[in-house]
């Protein structure tokens, strides 16, 4: 099986970008590295009126390396999550700015979920086109993972917004009334407190002020 590369990789951009974001320049470098290791082979398809097309196919050595990678002990669960690194340091900004940030996260997730709706159909069509129908089940699994992760991120962003709005509400309340437990003198919820009376016991047994 081969796939074309003629200025961009259609396969990567159209069917993989929902879980693996790669720039064209990065794909160029990776393919060149794979070719140097003889894990993929390249053939040039001449085209009339447009640039020639490079078609890459996995080699037997490449398939062996792929199977070795799939069988190793690394489950692939360790990830770097830039959004959490950014969230960790959001305390350096104002609450209002951070609410807008998480609103942007939520909106982005909503748009991404909408874009995922068409991917299962694309996978089915692509698997039919290349004669790999039996493998489409695993490709569909990645779509479902992406859908669930994005749904979770959207719900998480909404919860962050809720927490920050509550924090902002408390801040505004405190700035408007410094006498209600917000840094000023504490008010007495039980009204005026009477000073304790001092008694002394007289010899006749009666208390006197």
C-alpha positions in Angstrom: 0.0 0.0 0.0 1.3 3.5 -0.8 0.1 7.0 -0.4 0.8 10.1 -2.4 2.9 13.1 -1.4 2.6 16.0 -3.8 3.1 19.2 -1.7 0.9 17.8 1.1 -0.1 14.5 2.5 -3.8 14.1 2.0 -4.0 11.1 4.3 -2.4 12.9 7.2 -4.3 16.1 6.8 -7.7 14.7 6.1 -7.9 11.6 8.3 -5.3 11.8 11.0 -5.3 15.5 12.1 -8.0 14.9 14.7 -5.5 13.2 16.9 -2.1 13.9 15.4 -1.4 17.4 14.4 1.6 17.5 12.1 2.9 20.2 9.8 3.8 19.5 6.2 7.4 20.4 6.8 7.5 17.9 9.7 6.0 15.1 7.5 8.7 15.9 4.9 11.4 15.4 7.5 9.9 12.2 8.9 9.5 10.6 5.5 13.0 11.4 4.5 14.2 9.8 7.7 12.1 6.7 7.2 13.4 6.4 3.6 17.0 6.7 4.8 16.3 3.8 7.2 14.7 1.9 4.3 11.5 1.6 6.2 9.6 3.2 3.3 10.2 3.2 -0.4 9.4 6.1 -2.8 8.4 6.1 -6.4 7.8 9.1 -8.6 4.7 9.3 -10.7 5.0 11.7 -13.6 2.1 14.1 -14.1 1.2 16.3 -17.0 0.6 20.0 -16.2 1.3 19.7 -12.5 4.2 18.7 -10.2 5.2 15.0 -10.2 3.7 12.9 -7.3 5.8 11.0 -4.8 4.1 7.8 -3.6 5.5 6.2 -0.5 5.0 2.6 0.5 6.1 0.7 3.6 8.9 -1.8 3.1 9.2 -5.2 4.7 11.8 -3.8 7.1 9.5 -1.0 7.9 6.6 -3.4 8.6 8.9 -5.3 11.0 9.8 -2.1 12.8 6.1 -1.2 13.0 5.2 -4.5 14.5 8.1 -4.2 17.0 6.8 -0.8 18.0 3.3 -2.0 18.4 4.5 -4.9 20.7 6.8 -3.0 23.0 5.9 -2.3 26.7 5.2 1.4 26.2 1.4 1.7 26.2 1.6 5.3 24.9 -0.2 6.8 27.9 2.4 9.3 28.8 1.5 12.6 27.2 2.5 16.3 27.3 -0.6 18.5 27.6 0.2 22.1 26.8 -3.3 23.3 27.8 -2.7 22.0 31.4 0.8 23.7 31.5 -0.9 26.9 30.5 -3.7 26.5 33.0 -1.2 25.8 35.8 0.2 29.4 35.3 -3.0 31.2 34.7 -2.9 32.7 38.2 -0.5 35.3 36.8 -3.4 36.9 34.9 -6.7 38.4 35.9 -9.8 36.3 36.5 -11.6 38.1 33.7 -8.8 37.2 31.2 -8.9 33.6 32.3 -12.7 33.3 31.9 -12.3 34.5 28.3 -9.5 31.9 27.8 -11.7 29.0 28.9 -14.6 30.3 26.9 -12.2 30.1 23.9 -11.3 26.5 24.9 -14.9 25.5 25.1 -15.8 27.1 21.8 -12.8 25.4 20.1 -13.9 22.0 21.5 -17.4 22.5 20.2 -16.2 23.3 16.7 -13.8 20.3 16.8 -16.6 18.0 17.9 -18.6 19.2 14.9 -15.7 18.4 12.6 -15.4 14.9 13.9 -18.9 14.0 12.8 -17.8 13.5 9.2 -14.7 11.5 10.0 -16.3 8.0 10.4 -17.8 8.3 7.0 -14.5 9.4 5.5 -12.8 6.4 7.1 -15.3 4.0 5.7 -14.9 5.5 2.2 -11.1 5.6 2.4 -10.9 2.0 3.7 -13.0 0.9 0.7 -10.9 2.9 -1.7 -7.6 1.3 -0.6 -9.0 -2.2 0.1 -8.4 -2.1 3.9 -11.9 -2.5 5.2 -10.9 -4.8 8.0 -8.6 -2.2 9.5 -11.2 0.6 9.6 -12.5 -0.7 13.0 -9.3 0.4 14.6 -9.4 3.8 12.9 -12.9 4.3 14.1 -11.6 3.6 17.7 -9.3 6.6 17.4 -12.3 8.8 16.4 -14.3 7.7 19.4 -11.3 8.4 21.7 -11.0 11.9 20.1 -14.7 12.5 20.6 -14.7 11.5 24.2 -11.5 13.5 25.0 -12.9 16.6 23.4 -16.2 16.2 25.2 -14.4 15.9 28.5 -12.3 19.0 27.7 -15.4 21.0 26.9 -17.0 20.0 30.2 -13.8 20.7 32.0 -13.6 24.2 30.4 -17.2 24.9 31.5 -16.4 23.9 35.0 -13.4 26.1 35.1 -15.6 29.0 33.9 -18.0 28.3 36.7 -15.3 28.3 39.3 -13.8 31.5 38.0 -17.2 33.3 37.8 -17.8 32.3 41.5 -14.4 33.7 42.4 -15.1 36.9 40.5 -18.4 37.2 42.2 -16.8 36.9 45.7 -14.1 39.4 44.7 -16.8 42.0 43.6 -18.8 41.3 46.8 -15.8 41.9 49.0 -14.8 45.1 47.2 -18.3 46.4 47.6 -18.6 45.6 51.3 -15.4 45.3 53.2 -17.3 44.7 56.5 -18.7 41.3 55.6 -15.7 39.1 56.2 -13.7 40.4 53.3 -10.7 41.9 55.1 -12.3 44.7 57.1 -13.6 44.7 60.7 -15.7 41.7 61.5 -19.4 42.4 62.0 -21.3 40.7 64.9 -24.2 38.6 63.5 -25.8 38.4 67.0 -26.2 42.2 67.4 -24.7 44.3 70.2 -22.6 42.3 72.7 -23.1 43.3 76.3 -20.0 43.7 78.4 -19.8 40.9 81.0 -20.8 42.0 84.5 -18.2 41.7 87.3 -19.6 40.3 90.5 -18.2 40.0 94.0 -19.6 37.8 96.7 -20.6 39.5 99.9 -20.5 37.9 103.3 -24.3 37.7 103.4 -24.3 35.5 100.3 -25.7 38.0 97.9 -24.1 39.1 94.7 -23.5 42.8 94.2 -22.1 44.8 91.3 
